[in-house]
Every structure is written in C-alpha cells, then in structure tokens.
Amino acid sequence: MKDRNAFSQQERDAVYRAISTRRDVRRGFLPKPLPDDLLNRLLNAAHSAPSVGFMQPSRFIIIRDLAVRQTVHGAFLQANNQALATYTGDRHEQYASLKLEGILESPQNLCVLSDAQSQRGHRLGRQTMPETAIYSTVCAIQNLWLAARAEGVGVGWVSILDPARLRKILHIPEEIVPVAYLCLGYVDGFSPEPELELTGWEKRIPLEVVVSHDMYCEHRSIDNAADKDV
Ligand SMILES: Cc1cc2nc3c(=O)[nH]c(=O)nc-3n(C[C@H](O)[C@H](O)[C@H](O)COP(=O)(O)O)c2cc1C
C-alpha cells in the first residue's frame, strides 16, 4: 500500500533513476554552454540542501573564463603527476591511463565552498561536530549532482588539486574552505557504470557487506573482501 505522503510510482521511479544513473563524468562534454536558467536550477537544488542548524554555509563560484580554467588545469596536471608517482607496477600504468577531469572540455566549472566559520544557525548542531558545516556543503553538491543528471547535464568532481593553489587562483579567503571543484556541461552520454569500475580500478561493494545491525561489525574486512572479488 502506498503511504499517503509518498510520491506517485512514476515520481519515485524518476528519483531512483536519477540516483542510479548519476555518474561522475570526465569525458564527452559538449561545447555548448549551459543556459543561465538551467544553471540556476542546479544552483537552486544545491542551495535547497539540508544544512546543520540551517546555517547554509555553501558558496559557489561559476568559472567560465578559459584562462582561469587553463590555470586550474595546470594545477590539476601537477597534482596528478604527484599522485601518479605514488603508484608502482600495474597500478601505475592503470592510473596513467585514467581520464580524471574535464576542466577544459566542460564549458563551465563550479567551485563549491563552505563558509564553515559562518555564525548563521547560531552553532546549532556544530558544537560537538564542527565538521558538519563541511558535510552540509557536501549535501548541497549531491543535490546539484542529482538534479544535473535529471536535466541531462554531466558533472565531474575533481579533487586532484592542491587546495592552497586553488585558493590562490580563485582568490578564496583563508576562512572559506574549497570543498569541490566540479566540471559541468551537456554530454554525449552517461556511462552505464562508474568508469573506475569499467576500467578495472575498483569494484562496487555489495550492500550487505557494509550493513551491520545494532553494533559495528568488525569481523569483515571490507578491504580484504574487495581483494577476494566479493
Ligand atoms: C569527494 C569526491 C572526489 C572525487 N574526485 C575525483 C577526481 O578527482 N577525479 C575523478 O575522476 N573522479 C573523482 N570523483 C568521482 C569518483 O571517482 C566516482 O564518484 C566513483 O568512481 C563512482 O563513480 P560514479 O560517480 O560514476 O558512480 C570524486 C568523487 C567524490 C565523491
């Protein structure tokens, strides 16, 4: 029986479809820029996210300027080379072959920041867990990511960046935390599975392995389980 507060079946299907077909997109961006009204809907989805004490700490920088994107891309290349150097053997080869950003191909990038020092919300919920300000911004990012999928817009998260360098490039003040650097745009399609799964970098963990009841289950090592092809 359907709860009277539940969405219709069609609406629920649409929500779960957005969740299951959302992908991190690094390739296949189309050059046509997103119209302002669409970008605004996505930002509004982000801005509607839950936030601790309703502090609404998320801030957004829309980056369309090619010169700025080129500078950020340069920062990515440097961080990515450093990351590559930490791998050896087959992992090194595999890492080198991965496409991990679409900074220049996507006509707009979005830096999502958190004003974790804001007094909005009067510290409600943050006294024992101050990190919840950043968590709130991550909720905003996920809202945007799902809304973008429903709109047919690809989003790719680039964390292979030195935050200090990003701060300099985008003039981010010290008290503001850069949480995500996103590549956004129309795409030629969405991969059916995570690219990191298709390329053999990592596998999805079965749900039952990560769920326990009434207390944390220590006897299953998830890292070992992954190695044994669970
Ligand atoms: C916090 C965070 C940082 C990420 N950073 C990167 C990144 O720098 N480069 C990249 O290619 N993907 C990045 N991703 C995307 C993940 O690789 C991706 O979510 C994961 O492989 C699962 O694929 P899916 O999002 O398509 O389901 C990041 C995702 C998250 C949540």
The ligand as an SDF file (V2000), in Angstrom:
LIG
                    3D

 31 33  0  0  0  0  0  0  0  0999 V2000
   34.7880   13.6050   -2.9120 C   0  0  0  0  0  0  0  0  0  0  0  0
   34.9350   13.0720   -4.3090 C   0  0  0  0  0  0  0  0  0  0  0  0
   36.0850   13.3890   -5.0420 C   0  0  0  0  0  0  0  0  0  0  0  0
   36.2600   12.8740   -6.3280 C   0  0  0  0  0  0  0  0  0  0  0  0
   37.3680   13.2250   -7.0620 N   0  0  0  0  0  0  0  0  0  0  0  0
   37.5020   12.7650   -8.3110 C   0  0  0  0  0  0  0  0  0  0  0  0
   38.6100   13.1600   -9.1210 C   0  0  0  0  0  0  0  0  0  0  0  0
   39.4680   13.9420   -8.7380 O   0  0  0  0  0  0  0  0  0  0  0  0
   38.6960   12.6610  -10.3700 N   0  0  0  0  0  0  0  0  0  0  0  0
   37.7670   11.7790  -10.8490 C   0  0  0  0  0  0  0  0  0  0  0  0
   37.9000   11.3460  -11.9960 O   0  0  0  0  0  0  0  0  0  0  0  0
   36.6860   11.4040  -10.1210 N   0  0  0  0  0  0  0  0  0  0  0  0
   36.5440   11.8810   -8.8730 C   0  0  0  0  0  0  0  0  0  0  0  0
   35.4420   11.5280   -8.1470 N   0  0  0  0  0  0  0  0  0  0  0  0
   34.4270   10.6380   -8.7390 C   0  0  0  0  0  0  0  0  0  0  0  0
   34.5590    9.2080   -8.2810 C   0  0  0  0  0  0  0  0  0  0  0  0
   35.6780    8.6020   -8.9000 O   0  0  0  0  0  0  0  0  0  0  0  0
   33.2740    8.4740   -8.6510 C   0  0  0  0  0  0  0  0  0  0  0  0
   32.2160    9.0270   -7.9190 O   0  0  0  0  0  0  0  0  0  0  0  0
   33.3390    6.9710   -8.3790 C   0  0  0  0  0  0  0  0  0  0  0  0
   34.3100    6.3880   -9.1870 O   0  0  0  0  0  0  0  0  0  0  0  0
   31.9990    6.2940   -8.6250 C   0  0  0  0  0  0  0  0  0  0  0  0
   31.5440    6.5940   -9.9320 O   0  0  0  0  0  0  0  0  0  0  0  0
   30.1640    7.3110  -10.2120 P   0  0  0  0  0  0  0  0  0  0  0  0
   30.1720    8.6280   -9.5180 O   0  0  0  0  0  0  0  0  0  0  0  0
   30.0970    7.4470  -11.7110 O   0  0  0  0  0  0  0  0  0  0  0  0
   29.0690    6.4240   -9.6790 O   0  0  0  0  0  0  0  0  0  0  0  0
   35.2690   12.0280   -6.8760 C   0  0  0  0  0  0  0  0  0  0  0  0
   34.1040   11.7390   -6.1380 C   0  0  0  0  0  0  0  0  0  0  0  0
   33.9440   12.2520   -4.8740 C   0  0  0  0  0  0  0  0  0  0  0  0
   32.6770   11.9300   -4.1010 C   0  0  0  0  0  0  0  0  0  0  0  0
  1  2  1  0
  2  3  1  0
  2 30  2  0
  3  4  2  0
  4  5  1  0
  4 28  1  0
  5  6  2  0
  6  7  1  0
  6 13  1  0
  7  8  2  0
  7  9  1  0
  9 10  1  0
 10 11  2  0
 10 12  1  0
 12 13  2  0
 13 14  1  0
 14 15  1  0
 14 28  1  0
 15 16  1  0
 16 17  1  0
 16 18  1  0
 18 19  1  0
 18 20  1  0
 20 21  1  0
 20 22  1  0
 22 23  1  0
 23 24  1  0
 24 25  2  0
 24 26  1  0
 24 27  1  0
 28 29  2  0
 29 30  1  0
 30 31  1  0
M  END
$$$$
